[in-house]
Protein backbone atom coordinates (compact mmCIF):
# COMPACT_ATOMS: atom_id res chain seq x y z
CA UNK A 1 0.00 0.00 0.00
CA UNK A 2 1.07 3.53 -0.65
CA UNK A 3 -0.40 6.68 0.88
CA UNK A 4 -2.38 7.17 -2.35
CA UNK A 5 -3.99 3.75 -1.94
CA UNK A 6 -4.75 3.17 1.75
CA UNK A 7 -6.87 0.19 2.73
CA UNK A 8 -8.41 -1.23 5.89
CA UNK A 9 -7.64 -4.80 6.86
CA UNK A 10 -10.12 -6.35 9.28
CA UNK A 11 -8.52 -8.85 11.64
CA UNK A 12 -8.77 -10.03 15.21
CA UNK A 13 -7.10 -11.84 18.04
CA UNK A 14 -8.61 -14.00 20.76
CA UNK A 15 -7.73 -14.78 24.35
CA UNK A 16 -7.51 -18.48 23.46
CA UNK A 17 -4.93 -17.65 20.79
CA UNK A 18 -2.93 -15.59 23.30
CA UNK A 19 -2.92 -18.58 25.70
CA UNK A 20 -1.91 -20.91 22.84
CA UNK A 21 0.97 -18.67 21.81
CA UNK A 22 2.17 -18.28 25.39
CA UNK A 23 2.06 -22.06 25.90
CA UNK A 24 4.54 -22.61 23.06
CA UNK A 25 8.10 -23.34 24.04
CA UNK A 26 10.18 -20.17 24.12
CA UNK A 27 12.93 -21.71 22.03
CA UNK A 28 10.65 -22.47 19.12
CA UNK A 29 8.42 -20.08 17.25
CA UNK A 30 6.37 -20.10 14.12
CA UNK A 31 6.75 -16.32 13.95
CA UNK A 32 9.54 -14.78 11.86
CA UNK A 33 10.32 -12.20 14.55
CA UNK A 34 10.48 -14.87 17.23
CA UNK A 35 8.18 -15.46 20.17
CA UNK A 36 6.41 -12.61 21.94
CA UNK A 37 8.24 -11.06 24.86
CA UNK A 38 5.16 -11.30 27.06
CA UNK A 39 1.41 -11.88 27.08
CA UNK A 40 0.63 -8.27 26.17
CA UNK A 41 2.70 -8.51 23.01
CA UNK A 42 0.99 -11.80 22.09
CA UNK A 43 -2.37 -10.06 22.59
CA UNK A 44 -1.80 -6.68 20.93
CA UNK A 45 0.94 -7.08 18.32
CA UNK A 46 -0.64 -7.78 14.94
CA UNK A 47 2.27 -10.09 14.05
CA UNK A 48 0.82 -12.67 16.47
CA UNK A 49 -2.78 -12.44 15.31
CA UNK A 50 -4.36 -14.95 12.93
CA UNK A 51 -3.42 -13.64 9.50
CA UNK A 52 -6.74 -14.47 7.92
CA UNK A 53 -7.75 -10.96 6.80
CA UNK A 54 -11.52 -11.21 7.26
CA UNK A 55 -11.89 -8.29 4.85
CA UNK A 56 -9.66 -5.81 3.08
CA UNK A 57 -11.56 -2.64 2.30
CA UNK A 58 -10.29 -0.40 -0.47
CA UNK A 59 -7.73 -2.83 -1.88
CA UNK A 60 -7.63 -2.57 -5.68
CA UNK A 61 -7.59 -6.36 -6.13
CA UNK A 62 -9.86 -7.57 -3.32
CA UNK A 63 -12.25 -4.61 -3.24
CA UNK A 64 -12.15 -2.83 -6.61
CA UNK A 65 -15.39 -0.93 -5.96
CA UNK A 66 -14.00 0.35 -2.66
CA UNK A 67 -10.72 1.25 -4.34
CA UNK A 68 -12.58 3.33 -6.93
CA UNK A 69 -14.48 5.12 -4.17
CA UNK A 70 -11.23 5.78 -2.28
CA UNK A 71 -9.59 7.18 -5.41
CA UNK A 72 -12.58 9.42 -6.11
CA UNK A 73 -12.52 10.65 -2.49
CA UNK A 74 -8.81 11.52 -2.78
CA UNK A 75 -9.30 13.26 -6.13
CA UNK A 76 -12.37 15.16 -4.89
CA UNK A 77 -10.22 16.63 -2.11
CA UNK A 78 -7.38 17.56 -4.48
CA UNK A 79 -4.85 15.22 -2.89
CA UNK A 80 -4.25 12.91 -5.86
CA UNK A 81 -0.70 12.46 -7.06
CA UNK A 82 1.21 10.06 -9.27
CA UNK A 83 4.10 8.17 -7.77
CA UNK A 84 7.47 9.52 -8.92
CA UNK A 85 8.87 7.75 -11.94
CA UNK A 86 12.51 8.41 -11.03
CA UNK A 87 12.02 7.29 -7.44
CA UNK A 88 14.44 9.86 -6.04
CA UNK A 89 14.23 11.31 -2.55
CA UNK A 90 13.62 14.75 -4.05
CA UNK A 91 10.66 13.47 -6.07
CA UNK A 92 9.17 11.76 -3.00
CA UNK A 93 9.69 14.85 -0.85
CA UNK A 94 7.72 16.89 -3.39
CA UNK A 95 4.63 14.70 -2.93
CA UNK A 96 5.06 14.05 0.81
CA UNK A 97 2.59 16.79 1.89
CA UNK A 98 -0.16 15.21 -0.22
CA UNK A 99 0.72 11.70 0.95
CA UNK A 100 0.71 12.82 4.59
CA UNK A 101 -2.65 14.54 4.12
CA UNK A 102 -4.18 11.39 2.61
CA UNK A 103 -2.88 9.23 5.44
CA UNK A 104 -4.01 11.65 8.14
CA UNK A 105 -7.51 12.05 6.70
CA UNK A 106 -7.94 8.33 5.96
CA UNK A 107 -6.96 7.34 9.50
CA UNK A 108 -9.20 10.05 10.96
CA UNK A 109 -12.10 8.75 8.88
CA UNK A 110 -11.44 5.18 10.07
CA UNK A 111 -11.33 6.29 13.72
CA UNK A 112 -14.51 8.34 13.35
CA UNK A 113 -16.28 5.44 11.65
CA UNK A 114 -15.30 3.05 14.45
CA UNK A 115 -16.49 5.59 17.02
CA UNK A 116 -19.83 5.86 15.24
CA UNK A 117 -20.17 2.05 15.13
CA UNK A 118 -19.74 2.06 18.91
CA UNK A 119 -22.19 4.97 19.35
CA UNK A 120 -24.82 3.24 17.21
CA UNK A 121 -24.43 0.04 19.25
CA UNK A 122 -23.51 -2.02 16.20
CA UNK A 123 -20.32 -3.42 17.73
CA UNK A 124 -22.12 -4.49 20.92
CA UNK A 125 -24.99 -5.98 18.92
CA UNK A 126 -22.65 -7.89 16.59
CA UNK A 127 -20.27 -9.27 19.22
CA UNK A 128 -22.56 -9.38 22.26
CA UNK A 129 -20.29 -6.97 24.14
CA UNK A 130 -18.21 -3.89 23.56
CA UNK A 131 -14.79 -4.70 22.14
CA UNK A 132 -12.02 -2.28 21.20
CA UNK A 133 -11.41 -1.30 17.59
CA UNK A 134 -7.67 -0.90 17.12
CA UNK A 135 -6.34 1.62 14.64
CA UNK A 136 -2.79 0.65 13.82
CA UNK A 137 -0.10 0.01 11.30
CA UNK A 138 2.62 -2.59 11.40
CA UNK A 139 4.60 -0.36 13.77
CA UNK A 140 3.34 1.00 17.08
CA UNK A 141 3.91 4.55 18.34
CA UNK A 142 2.09 7.20 20.37
CA UNK A 143 -0.12 8.49 17.57
CA UNK A 144 -1.51 4.96 17.12
CA UNK A 145 -2.68 5.05 20.75
CA UNK A 146 -4.24 8.49 20.24
CA UNK A 147 -6.12 7.34 17.14
CA UNK A 148 -7.37 4.22 18.90
CA UNK A 149 -8.68 6.31 21.79
CA UNK A 150 -10.70 8.39 19.31
CA UNK A 151 -12.15 5.21 17.81
CA UNK A 152 -13.45 3.79 21.10
CA UNK A 153 -15.51 4.73 24.15
CA UNK A 154 -13.36 5.95 27.04
CA UNK A 155 -11.23 3.21 28.58
CA UNK A 156 -12.28 0.37 26.26
CA UNK A 157 -8.89 0.20 24.55
CA UNK A 158 -6.78 1.23 27.58
CA UNK A 159 -4.84 -2.05 27.72
CA UNK A 160 -3.81 -1.64 24.07
CA UNK A 161 -3.00 2.08 24.30
CA UNK A 162 -0.95 1.54 27.47
CA UNK A 163 0.96 -1.27 25.76
CA UNK A 164 1.65 0.94 22.73
CA UNK A 165 2.83 3.87 24.84
CA UNK A 166 5.19 1.62 26.81
CA UNK A 167 6.90 0.11 23.74
SEGU-385855 format. One record per residue: residue in one letter; x, y, z of N, C-alpha, C in turn. Coordinates in steps of 0.02 Angstrom, whole numbers, m for minus. Atoms other than C-alpha are relative to their C-alpha. Layout:
% SEGU-385855
+------+--------+--------+--------+--------+--------+--------+--------+--------+--------+
: type :    n_X :    n_Y :    n_Z :   ca_X :   ca_Y :   ca_Z :    c_X :    c_Y :    c_Z :
+------+--------+--------+--------+--------+--------+--------+--------+--------+--------+
:    a :      X :      Y :      Z :      X :      Y :      Z :      X :      Y :      Z :
...
+------+--------+--------+--------+--------+--------+--------+--------+--------+--------+
//
This chain:
% SEGU-385855
+------+--------+--------+--------+--------+--------+--------+--------+--------+--------+
: type :    n_X :    n_Y :    n_Z :   ca_X :   ca_Y :   ca_Z :    c_X :    c_Y :    c_Z :
+------+--------+--------+--------+--------+--------+--------+--------+--------+--------+
:    x :     42 :    m59 :      0 :      0 :      0 :      0 :     44 :     63 :      0 :
:    x :    m33 :    m65 :     m1 :     54 :    176 :    m33 :    m50 :     50 :     31 :
:    x :     47 :    m49 :    m27 :    m20 :    334 :     44 :    m57 :     16 :    m48 :
:    x :     53 :    m14 :     49 :   m119 :    358 :   m118 :    m50 :    m57 :     m6 :
:    x :     46 :     57 :      4 :   m200 :    187 :    m97 :     m7 :    m34 :     68 :
:    x :      9 :     32 :    m66 :   m238 :    158 :     88 :    m57 :    m49 :     m2 :
:    x :     53 :     51 :     m6 :   m344 :      9 :    136 :     m7 :    m17 :     74 :
:    x :     14 :     23 :    m68 :   m421 :    m61 :    294 :     m1 :    m76 :     m1 :
:    x :      0 :     72 :     m7 :   m382 :   m240 :    343 :    m35 :    m17 :     65 :
:    x :     37 :     20 :    m59 :   m506 :   m318 :    464 :     29 :    m65 :     25 :
:    x :    m28 :     59 :    m31 :   m426 :   m442 :    582 :    m19 :     m2 :     73 :
:    x :     19 :      8 :    m70 :   m439 :   m502 :    761 :     52 :    m43 :     35 :
:    x :    m37 :     47 :    m41 :   m355 :   m592 :    902 :    m48 :    m24 :     54 :
:    x :     42 :     28 :    m52 :   m430 :   m700 :   1038 :     42 :    m17 :     61 :
:    x :    m36 :     19 :    m62 :   m386 :   m739 :   1218 :     25 :    m72 :     m5 :
:    x :    m24 :     69 :      6 :   m375 :   m924 :   1173 :     63 :     m3 :    m43 :
:    x :    m62 :     m1 :     40 :   m246 :   m883 :   1040 :     58 :     27 :     41 :
:    x :    m53 :    m26 :    m43 :   m147 :   m780 :   1165 :     26 :    m56 :     45 :
:    x :    m21 :     56 :    m44 :   m146 :   m929 :   1285 :     39 :    m52 :    m40 :
:    x :    m33 :     49 :     42 :    m96 :  m1045 :   1142 :     72 :     23 :    m16 :
:    x :    m66 :    m27 :     16 :     48 :   m933 :   1091 :     46 :     m2 :     60 :
:    x :    m40 :     m2 :    m61 :    108 :   m914 :   1270 :     19 :    m70 :     23 :
:    x :    m15 :     69 :    m20 :    103 :  m1103 :   1295 :     56 :    m31 :    m42 :
:    x :    m54 :     26 :     43 :    227 :  m1130 :   1153 :     67 :      5 :     36 :
:    x :    m67 :     m3 :    m29 :    405 :  m1167 :   1202 :     35 :     63 :    m24 :
:    x :    m35 :    m63 :     16 :    509 :  m1008 :   1206 :     54 :     m9 :    m53 :
:    x :    m54 :     10 :     48 :    647 :  m1085 :   1101 :    m24 :    m13 :    m71 :
:    x :     27 :     17 :     66 :    532 :  m1124 :    956 :    m56 :     48 :    m15 :
:    x :     54 :    m46 :     18 :    421 :  m1004 :    862 :    m17 :     m6 :    m73 :
:    x :     23 :      0 :     69 :    318 :  m1005 :    706 :      2 :     71 :    m29 :
:    x :      2 :    m70 :     21 :    337 :   m816 :    697 :     70 :     23 :    m21 :
:    x :    m65 :    m21 :     25 :    477 :   m739 :    593 :     39 :     44 :     49 :
:    x :    m34 :    m44 :    m47 :    516 :   m610 :    727 :     15 :    m34 :     67 :
:    x :    m11 :     36 :    m62 :    524 :   m744 :    861 :    m62 :      3 :     44 :
:    x :     58 :      2 :    m44 :    409 :   m773 :   1008 :    m13 :     68 :     31 :
:    x :     14 :    m63 :    m33 :    321 :   m631 :   1097 :     39 :      6 :     65 :
:    x :    m38 :    m11 :    m62 :    412 :   m553 :   1243 :    m43 :    m11 :     62 :
:    x :     46 :     10 :    m56 :    258 :   m565 :   1353 :    m72 :     m8 :    m26 :
:    x :     70 :     11 :     18 :     70 :   m594 :   1354 :    m30 :     61 :    m35 :
:    x :     27 :    m61 :     31 :     31 :   m413 :   1309 :     21 :      3 :    m74 :
:    x :    m22 :     m1 :     69 :    135 :   m426 :   1151 :    m38 :    m53 :    m41 :
:    x :     38 :     53 :     34 :     49 :   m590 :   1105 :    m71 :     23 :    m14 :
:    x :     69 :    m24 :      7 :   m119 :   m503 :   1129 :     m5 :     58 :    m49 :
:    x :     10 :    m63 :     36 :    m90 :   m334 :   1047 :     41 :      8 :    m64 :
:    x :    m42 :     m8 :     60 :     47 :   m354 :    916 :    m30 :    m40 :    m58 :
:    x :     32 :     30 :     58 :    m32 :   m389 :    747 :     39 :    m60 :    m28 :
:    x :    m41 :     55 :     25 :    113 :   m504 :    703 :    m20 :    m68 :     29 :
:    x :     20 :     63 :    m33 :     41 :   m634 :    824 :    m74 :    m16 :    m10 :
:    x :     71 :     12 :     13 :   m139 :   m622 :    765 :     m8 :    m51 :    m56 :
:    x :     13 :     42 :     59 :   m218 :   m748 :    646 :      3 :     45 :    m62 :
:    x :     m9 :    m41 :     60 :   m171 :   m682 :    475 :    m51 :    m20 :    m53 :
:    x :     52 :     23 :     46 :   m337 :   m724 :    396 :    m36 :     57 :    m37 :
:    x :     29 :    m57 :     35 :   m388 :   m548 :    340 :    m73 :    m11 :    m16 :
:    x :     72 :     10 :      9 :   m576 :   m560 :    363 :    m27 :     42 :    m58 :
:    x :     19 :    m44 :     55 :   m595 :   m415 :    243 :     57 :     50 :    m11 :
:    x :    m47 :    m53 :     16 :   m483 :   m291 :    154 :    m39 :     51 :    m40 :
:    x :     43 :    m51 :     29 :   m578 :   m132 :    115 :     43 :     51 :    m36 :
:    x :    m36 :    m50 :     39 :   m514 :    m20 :    m23 :     59 :    m26 :    m39 :
:    x :    m56 :     31 :     36 :   m386 :   m142 :    m94 :    m21 :     m7 :    m74 :
:    x :     19 :     m1 :     71 :   m382 :   m128 :   m284 :    m14 :    m70 :    m28 :
:    x :     13 :     68 :     23 :   m380 :   m318 :   m306 :    m59 :    m32 :     35 :
:    x :     51 :     35 :    m39 :   m493 :   m379 :   m166 :    m64 :     40 :      8 :
:    x :     59 :    m42 :     m7 :   m612 :   m231 :   m162 :      3 :     56 :    m52 :
:    x :     m8 :    m50 :     52 :   m607 :   m142 :   m331 :    m51 :     57 :      5 :
:    x :     51 :    m53 :     m7 :   m770 :    m47 :   m298 :     22 :     49 :     55 :
:    x :    m25 :    m43 :    m54 :   m700 :     18 :   m133 :     61 :     39 :    m21 :
:    x :    m59 :    m35 :     24 :   m536 :     62 :   m217 :    m19 :     59 :    m45 :
:    x :     23 :    m55 :     42 :   m629 :    166 :   m346 :    m30 :     57 :     41 :
:    x :     28 :    m51 :    m45 :   m724 :    256 :   m208 :     55 :     38 :     36 :
:    x :    m56 :    m32 :    m34 :   m562 :    289 :   m114 :     36 :     48 :    m47 :
:    x :    m34 :    m43 :     49 :   m479 :    359 :   m271 :    m42 :     63 :    m14 :
:    x :     43 :    m57 :     12 :   m629 :    471 :   m305 :      1 :     48 :     59 :
:    x :     m3 :    m41 :    m61 :   m626 :    533 :   m124 :     65 :     40 :      1 :
:    x :    m64 :    m35 :      1 :   m441 :    576 :   m139 :      1 :     54 :    m54 :
:    x :      1 :    m49 :     55 :   m465 :    663 :   m307 :    m47 :     58 :     16 :
:    x :     48 :    m52 :    m17 :   m618 :    758 :   m245 :     29 :     51 :     49 :
:    x :    m32 :    m44 :    m49 :   m511 :    831 :   m105 :     64 :     34 :    m28 :
:    x :    m59 :    m31 :     30 :   m369 :    878 :   m224 :     66 :    m27 :     25 :
:    x :    m61 :     30 :    m27 :   m243 :    761 :   m145 :     34 :    m50 :    m47 :
:    x :    m26 :     52 :     44 :   m213 :    646 :   m293 :     70 :     18 :    m25 :
:    x :    m66 :     m9 :     29 :    m35 :    623 :   m353 :     20 :    m65 :    m34 :
:    x :    m29 :     60 :     31 :     61 :    503 :   m463 :     66 :    m14 :     34 :
:    x :    m64 :     18 :    m31 :    205 :    408 :   m389 :     57 :     21 :    m45 :
:    x :    m57 :    m22 :     41 :    374 :    476 :   m446 :     27 :    m56 :    m44 :
:    x :    m28 :     49 :     46 :    443 :    388 :   m597 :     74 :    m13 :     14 :
:    x :    m72 :      7 :    m12 :    625 :    420 :   m551 :     16 :    m28 :     68 :
:    x :     m8 :     29 :    m66 :    601 :    364 :   m372 :     57 :     31 :     40 :
:    x :    m53 :    m34 :    m38 :    722 :    493 :   m302 :    m30 :     30 :     64 :
:    x :     24 :    m31 :    m62 :    711 :    566 :   m128 :    m32 :     67 :    m13 :
:    x :     27 :    m67 :     16 :    681 :    738 :   m203 :    m71 :     m6 :    m28 :
:    x :     67 :     11 :     29 :    533 :    673 :   m304 :    m50 :    m19 :     54 :
:    x :     45 :     21 :    m54 :    458 :    588 :   m150 :    m13 :     57 :     48 :
:    x :     11 :    m57 :    m46 :    484 :    743 :    m42 :    m49 :     49 :    m30 :
:    x :     47 :    m46 :     32 :    386 :    844 :   m169 :    m73 :    m21 :     10 :
:    x :     69 :     23 :     m9 :    232 :    735 :   m146 :    m17 :    m16 :     72 :
:    x :     11 :     19 :    m70 :    253 :    702 :     40 :    m58 :     38 :     33 :
:    x :     57 :    m34 :    m32 :    129 :    839 :     94 :    m67 :    m29 :    m20 :
:    x :     63 :     31 :     22 :     m8 :    761 :    m11 :     m8 :    m70 :     31 :
:    x :      2 :     67 :    m28 :     36 :    585 :     47 :    m17 :      2 :     75 :
:    x :     15 :     m7 :    m71 :     35 :    641 :    229 :    m72 :     20 :     12 :
:    x :     70 :    m22 :     m7 :   m133 :    727 :    206 :    m48 :    m59 :    m11 :
:    x :     42 :     59 :     14 :   m209 :    569 :    130 :      0 :    m46 :     60 :
:    x :     m6 :     46 :    m57 :   m144 :    461 :    272 :    m37 :     28 :     60 :
:    x :     31 :    m32 :    m59 :   m200 :    583 :    407 :    m77 :     m2 :     m5 :
:    x :     73 :     m3 :      9 :   m376 :    603 :    335 :    m30 :    m71 :     m3 :
:    x :     25 :     69 :      3 :   m397 :    417 :    298 :     m4 :    m30 :     70 :
:    x :      0 :     28 :    m68 :   m348 :    367 :    475 :    m53 :     34 :     43 :
:    x :     52 :    m37 :    m37 :   m460 :    503 :    548 :    m69 :    m27 :    m18 :
:    x :     65 :     27 :     22 :   m605 :    437 :    444 :    m12 :    m69 :     29 :
:    x :      7 :     67 :    m30 :   m572 :    259 :    504 :    m17 :      5 :     74 :
:    x :     12 :     m8 :    m72 :   m566 :    315 :    686 :    m71 :     26 :     13 :
:    x :     67 :    m27 :     m9 :   m725 :    417 :    668 :    m54 :    m52 :    m17 :
:    x :     47 :     53 :     19 :   m814 :    272 :    582 :     m6 :    m51 :     57 :
:    x :      1 :     48 :    m56 :   m765 :    152 :    722 :    m37 :     31 :     60 :
:    x :     34 :    m35 :    m55 :   m824 :    280 :    851 :    m76 :      0 :    m11 :
:    x :     71 :     m1 :     16 :   m991 :    293 :    762 :    m31 :    m70 :      6 :
:    x :     25 :     68 :     m8 :  m1009 :    103 :    757 :    m11 :    m17 :     73 :
:    x :     11 :      8 :    m73 :   m987 :    103 :    946 :    m62 :     39 :     21 :
:    x :     56 :    m43 :    m21 :  m1109 :    248 :    968 :    m68 :    m28 :    m23 :
:    x :     62 :     29 :     27 :  m1241 :    162 :    860 :    m16 :    m68 :     32 :
:    x :     11 :     65 :    m32 :  m1222 :      2 :    962 :     12 :    m60 :    m45 :
:    x :     m9 :     55 :     47 :  m1176 :   m101 :    810 :     54 :    m49 :     23 :
:    x :    m53 :     45 :    m24 :  m1016 :   m171 :    887 :    m27 :    m44 :     56 :
:    x :     29 :     39 :    m56 :  m1106 :   m224 :   1046 :    m51 :    m51 :    m26 :
:    x :     52 :     45 :     28 :  m1250 :   m299 :    946 :     33 :    m58 :    m38 :
:    x :    m33 :     51 :     41 :  m1133 :   m394 :    829 :     39 :    m51 :     43 :
:    x :    m44 :     44 :    m39 :  m1014 :   m464 :    961 :    m27 :    m18 :     69 :
:    x :     30 :     15 :    m65 :  m1128 :   m469 :   1113 :     32 :     38 :     58 :
:    x :    m33 :    m41 :    m51 :  m1015 :   m349 :   1207 :     40 :     54 :    m36 :
:    x :    m41 :    m53 :     30 :   m911 :   m194 :   1178 :     72 :    m26 :     m4 :
:    x :    m70 :     20 :      9 :   m740 :   m235 :   1107 :     37 :     59 :    m31 :
:    x :    m37 :    m56 :     29 :   m601 :   m114 :   1060 :     12 :     m9 :    m75 :
:    x :    m20 :     m2 :     70 :   m571 :    m65 :    880 :     70 :     32 :      0 :
:    x :    m68 :    m25 :     m1 :   m384 :    m45 :    856 :     18 :     31 :    m67 :
:    x :    m25 :    m35 :     59 :   m317 :     81 :    732 :     76 :     m7 :      3 :
:    x :    m72 :      7 :     m3 :   m140 :     33 :    691 :     30 :    m17 :    m68 :
:    x :    m40 :     19 :     57 :     m5 :      1 :    565 :     42 :    m60 :     22 :
:    x :    m43 :     56 :    m20 :    131 :   m130 :    570 :     50 :     21 :     54 :
:    x :    m41 :    m27 :    m54 :    230 :    m18 :    688 :    m46 :     33 :     51 :
:    x :     40 :    m29 :    m53 :    167 :     50 :    854 :     36 :     61 :     29 :
:    x :    m28 :    m62 :    m27 :    196 :    228 :    917 :    m58 :     40 :     29 :
:    x :     50 :    m38 :    m37 :    104 :    360 :   1018 :    m61 :     21 :    m38 :
:    x :     57 :    m22 :     40 :     m6 :    424 :    878 :    m50 :    m56 :    m11 :
:    x :     44 :     58 :      7 :    m76 :    248 :    856 :    m46 :     m4 :     61 :
:    x :     41 :      1 :    m61 :   m134 :    253 :   1037 :    m52 :     56 :     m1 :
:    x :     47 :    m57 :      4 :   m212 :    425 :   1012 :    m58 :    m15 :    m47 :
:    x :     51 :     15 :     50 :   m306 :    367 :    857 :    m48 :    m54 :     26 :
:    x :     41 :     53 :    m28 :   m368 :    211 :    945 :    m47 :     27 :     54 :
:    x :     43 :    m30 :    m51 :   m434 :    316 :   1089 :    m59 :     37 :    m31 :
:    x :     54 :    m35 :     36 :   m535 :    420 :    965 :    m52 :    m51 :    m25 :
:    x :     43 :     51 :     30 :   m607 :    260 :    891 :    m45 :    m36 :     49 :
:    x :     34 :     40 :    m50 :   m673 :    190 :   1055 :    m28 :     41 :     57 :
:    x :     24 :    m33 :    m61 :   m776 :    237 :   1207 :     57 :      2 :     51 :
:    x :    m53 :    m11 :    m49 :   m668 :    298 :   1352 :     17 :    m65 :     37 :
:    x :    m25 :     57 :    m39 :   m562 :    160 :   1429 :     m4 :    m68 :    m33 :
:    x :      9 :     65 :     31 :   m614 :     19 :   1313 :     65 :    m29 :    m28 :
:    x :    m63 :     23 :     30 :   m444 :     10 :   1228 :     61 :     16 :     43 :
:    x :    m55 :    m21 :    m44 :   m339 :     61 :   1379 :     58 :    m50 :      3 :
:    x :    m54 :     49 :     m2 :   m242 :   m102 :   1386 :     44 :      5 :    m62 :
:    x :    m38 :     m7 :     63 :   m191 :    m82 :   1203 :     40 :     66 :      0 :
:    x :    m34 :    m65 :      4 :   m150 :    104 :   1215 :     57 :      4 :     51 :
:    x :    m54 :      2 :    m48 :    m48 :     77 :   1373 :     58 :    m41 :    m26 :
:    x :    m53 :     42 :     28 :     48 :    m63 :   1288 :     38 :     38 :    m54 :
:    x :    m32 :    m38 :     53 :     82 :     47 :   1136 :     46 :     54 :     29 :
:    x :    m39 :    m56 :    m29 :    142 :    193 :   1242 :     60 :    m23 :     39 :
:    x :    m57 :     26 :    m38 :    259 :     81 :   1340 :     49 :    m41 :    m42 :
:    x :    m45 :     36 :     45 :    345 :      5 :   1187 :     68 :     33 :     m2 :
+------+--------+--------+--------+--------+--------+--------+--------+--------+--------+
//
